[in-house]
């Protein structure tokens, strides 16, 4: 089995979530990652089929992977931002990267 490297801050959040939910942190992390990965794949596939119908430019898997990585970083910045302006800017970047990754975004 391969392991995924995560930041210390993310690991601390996972451990805390495990404590709060009274679950094993590894089991909790595996369950939430499985759910997020499944939703991401479903949304990307849905966007791909919708994009083909509308004639939108199809992105390569490498471009989508890069955009998802940047999206993840932007979401992390929005959670760690200390000022309202910093949070707002991080959310704007997250929306942009989500759109480029082909993930639909709530209009908040």
HELIX and SHEET records of a PDB file:
HELIX    1   1 UNK A    8  UNK A   21  1                                  14    
HELIX    2   2 UNK A   25  UNK A   54  1                                  30    
HELIX    3   3 UNK A   61  UNK A   80  1                                  20    
HELIX    4   4 UNK A   84  UNK A  101  1                                  18    
END                                                                             
